[in-house]
Amino acid sequence: MKQPADILWRERTDQKLRFAKLHLDEMAAMEPGHGHDFERAHIEAILVQLVGAYETFRRELIALSGRRNLVERLETLRNDDTGWLGQLVALRRAATHASGVPLEFYMGGKRHGQVALKHPDTLVPFPDCAADTLEVWLASLHTLFDDLRTASTSGRR
């Protein structure tokens, strides 16, 4: 029996979020702040999975409701360069091109040994360490997707 498109997209969206969490858990088990290939590869993989989850969720939302207002709401968040989703997309774009993900390494002081993501356009470091920023973005995607799934089935805007 063929599954409806919204179910298939939801499964793929949820899978991408699980993959991102898997990479975050692996990152938590390593010593951070050295910029070695294992750390950088995990950061890039997480960014790809998170933005991939956004892309598959967009397709899920279209298949689920076809309601343009919810898709536009999602796209508005993505296109806001100052918001968390716009920043996530900008970092993923940097990760998939020659520049790579810009990182800030802290040596000495209270943040010794930490690494933070930097915005690829401004090169201003994000306030939290990279793992914490990525964890917040993962949680934010879960919340956003749950809210829009609920809105798509309840008739809310």
C-alpha positions as CSV (number, residue, x, y, z in Angstrom):
1,M,0.0,0.0,0.0
2,K,1.4,3.4,-1.0
3,Q,1.8,5.9,1.8
4,P,0.6,9.5,1.4
5,A,3.2,12.0,0.5
6,D,2.9,13.9,3.7
7,I,3.7,10.7,5.7
8,L,6.8,10.0,3.6
9,W,8.0,13.6,3.9
10,R,7.4,13.5,7.7
11,E,9.4,10.3,8.1
12,R,12.3,11.9,6.1
13,T,12.1,15.1,8.1
14,D,12.2,13.2,11.4
15,Q,15.0,11.1,10.2
16,K,17.1,14.1,9.3
17,L,16.5,15.5,12.8
18,R,17.6,12.2,14.3
19,F,20.8,12.2,12.1
20,A,21.6,15.7,13.4
21,K,21.1,14.6,17.0
22,L,23.4,11.6,16.4
23,H,26.2,13.9,15.2
24,L,25.6,16.2,18.1
25,D,25.9,13.3,20.5
26,E,29.1,12.2,18.8
27,M,30.5,15.8,19.1
28,A,29.7,15.8,22.8
29,A,31.9,12.8,23.3
30,M,35.0,14.4,21.8
31,E,37.2,17.1,23.2
32,P,36.0,20.4,21.6
33,G,37.8,23.4,20.5
34,H,40.7,22.0,18.5
35,G,39.3,22.4,15.0
36,H,40.4,18.9,14.0
37,D,38.8,17.2,11.0
38,F,36.4,15.1,13.2
39,E,35.0,18.2,14.9
40,R,34.7,20.2,11.7
41,A,33.1,17.2,9.8
42,H,30.5,16.9,12.5
43,I,29.7,20.6,12.5
44,E,29.2,20.5,8.7
45,A,27.2,17.3,8.8
46,I,24.9,18.7,11.5
47,L,24.3,21.9,9.4
48,V,23.5,19.8,6.3
49,Q,21.1,17.6,8.3
50,L,19.3,20.6,9.9
51,V,18.8,22.5,6.7
52,G,17.8,19.2,5.0
53,A,15.2,18.8,7.7
54,Y,13.9,22.2,6.9
55,E,13.7,21.4,3.1
56,T,11.9,18.1,3.7
57,F,9.5,19.7,6.2
58,R,8.6,22.3,3.6
59,R,7.6,19.6,1.2
60,E,5.8,17.8,4.0
61,L,3.8,20.9,4.9
62,I,2.8,21.4,1.2
63,A,1.7,17.8,1.0
64,L,-0.1,17.9,4.3
65,S,-2.1,21.1,3.9
66,G,-1.3,22.9,0.7
67,R,-1.9,26.0,2.7
68,R,0.3,28.7,1.2
69,N,0.2,30.9,4.3
70,L,2.0,28.3,6.4
71,V,4.6,27.7,3.7
72,E,5.1,31.4,3.4
73,R,5.5,31.7,7.2
74,L,8.2,29.0,7.1
75,E,10.0,30.7,4.2
76,T,9.8,34.1,5.9
77,L,11.7,32.6,8.9
78,R,14.3,31.1,6.5
79,N,14.8,34.4,4.6
80,D,15.4,36.5,7.8
81,D,19.1,36.9,7.9
82,T,19.0,38.1,11.5
83,G,16.9,35.1,12.8
84,W,18.2,31.7,13.9
85,L,16.9,29.9,10.8
86,G,18.4,32.4,8.4
87,Q,21.7,32.1,10.2
88,L,21.6,28.3,10.1
89,V,21.0,28.4,6.3
90,A,23.8,30.9,5.8
91,L,26.2,28.6,7.7
92,R,25.1,25.6,5.8
93,R,25.7,27.5,2.6
94,A,29.2,28.3,3.8
95,A,29.8,24.7,4.7
96,T,28.9,23.5,1.2
97,H,31.2,25.9,-0.6
98,A,34.9,26.6,-0.6
99,S,35.0,28.8,2.4
100,G,33.8,26.3,5.0
101,V,32.2,27.1,8.3
102,P,33.9,30.0,10.0
103,L,34.9,29.2,13.6
104,E,36.2,31.2,16.6
105,F,38.7,29.4,18.9
106,Y,39.1,30.5,22.5
107,M,42.5,30.1,24.2
108,G,42.7,31.3,27.8
109,G,40.1,32.9,29.8
110,K,36.7,31.6,30.9
111,R,35.9,30.2,27.5
112,H,39.3,28.4,27.1
113,G,39.0,25.4,24.8
114,Q,35.6,26.4,23.3
115,V,34.9,26.9,19.7
116,A,32.0,29.1,18.5
117,L,30.4,29.4,15.1
118,K,30.8,32.7,13.3
119,H,28.3,34.2,11.0
120,P,29.7,33.7,7.5
121,D,28.9,37.2,6.3
122,T,29.9,39.3,9.3
123,L,32.4,36.9,10.9
124,V,30.9,37.8,14.3
125,P,31.0,34.8,16.7
126,F,27.7,33.5,18.0
127,P,27.5,33.8,21.8
128,D,27.5,30.1,22.7
129,C,29.9,27.3,21.9
130,A,29.2,25.6,18.6
131,A,27.6,22.5,20.1
132,D,25.2,24.6,22.2
133,T,24.2,26.7,19.2
134,L,23.6,23.6,17.1
135,E,21.6,22.0,19.9
136,V,19.4,25.1,20.2
137,W,18.8,25.1,16.5
138,L,17.8,21.5,16.6
139,A,15.3,22.1,19.4
140,S,14.0,25.2,17.6
141,L,13.3,23.1,14.4
142,H,11.5,20.5,16.5
143,T,9.3,23.3,18.0
144,L,8.7,25.0,14.7
145,F,7.8,21.8,12.9
146,D,5.4,20.7,15.7
147,D,3.7,24.1,15.7
148,L,3.2,24.2,12.0
149,R,2.1,20.6,11.9
150,T,-0.5,21.5,14.5
151,A,-1.6,24.6,12.6
152,S,-1.9,22.7,9.3
153,T,-4.3,20.2,10.8
154,S,-6.3,22.6,13.1
155,G,-7.0,25.4,10.6
156,R,-4.9,27.9,12.7
157,R,-2.7,30.3,10.9
